[in-house]
Amino acid sequence: MHSYVVVTGRPGVGKTTLFWKVVRKLMDEGVVVKGFYCPEVRGQQGYRIGFKIVLLDGSGEAWLARREGCNGPRVGRYYTCPEAETIASRVLGELGKADLIAIDEIGPMELRLAGVRRTIYRVLDSGKPGLFVVHERLSDPYILARLKPSGVWFHVTIENRDVLPEKVYEAVKQAVARSKGVGELSL
């Protein structure tokens, strides 16, 4: 049985849009969803200046990476921001309250910070059902060893992105139902 639902695909194809459609629908139905997402931030001229890490319930956020102003390890044009580790680790305190852990995204930027990476590892080891958006070229062996055997994977493309939200929703709903010991989740 699958306890993880994994969404992947090329940048800009609609992974985050799909993630939010599924998460909002589940929350509207009373599923307790905890986790974080990492939106891009654009400057006044419209170009990307960095990424934030934001808890799904809106209770905390910090810079994950910026072009300037952070002193963590570099990923591409961006320097990671160690304060992101504190926000990510707050998810661990919410595991007991959550029906589902949802993270958008697990990629090079997030994994470059040891504290964020440790949080993701602990979430995967917790046994909680999860919805995870992962970078298309994710290569972390620890994460893959947990997601491959116990996850159902959806590869988002321009051609299938309109039909996938319902399929992903159904897969997540069943993972949550199994974790609660019921065959169907009646919300």
Secondary structure as GFF3:
##gff-version 3
##sequence-region A 1 187
A	DSSP	beta_strand	4	9	.	.	.	ID=ss1
A	DSSP	alpha_helix	15	28	.	.	.	ID=ss2
A	DSSP	beta_strand	33	37	.	.	.	ID=ss3
A	DSSP	beta_strand	40	42	.	.	.	ID=ss4
A	DSSP	beta_strand	48	55	.	.	.	ID=ss5
A	DSSP	beta_strand	61	66	.	.	.	ID=ss6
A	DSSP	beta_strand	74	75	.	.	.	ID=ss7
A	DSSP	beta_strand	78	80	.	.	.	ID=ss8
A	DSSP	alpha_helix	84	89	.	.	.	ID=ss9
A	DSSP	three_ten_helix	92	97	.	.	.	ID=ss10
A	DSSP	beta_strand	100	106	.	.	.	ID=ss11
A	DSSP	alpha_helix	108	112	.	.	.	ID=ss12
A	DSSP	alpha_helix	114	125	.	.	.	ID=ss13
A	DSSP	beta_strand	130	134	.	.	.	ID=ss14
A	DSSP	alpha_helix	141	150	.	.	.	ID=ss15
A	DSSP	beta_strand	151	156	.	.	.	ID=ss16
A	DSSP	alpha_helix	164	179	.	.	.	ID=ss17
###
